[in-house]
Amino acid sequence: MLDAGSEGFVGGMNATKYMSITKTSKATATRDLQDLLSIKALISEGGGRSTRYNLHLP
C-alpha cells in the first residue's frame, strides 16, 4: 500500500485481500487490520463485510 501512495490499493484494503497477500487466517487478518486502525495507520470506510481500509497519510 505504501508503494501505491495515498491512493493505496484500488478499492482499498479489506480482510480478504490482506489474507491473500499475507497468507494468514481471517482472524489474524482482522486483528492485524484492527491494530493498524488503532494506531491510525489506516482509515476505515463502510462496515461489516464491506469494510475497506485506506492509508492514513497526513
Summary of the structure (lengths in Angstrom):
residues: 58
radius of gyration: 10.6
end to end distance: 14.9
largest distance: 30.3
contacts: 131
relative contact order: 0.21
helix: 47%
strand: 16%
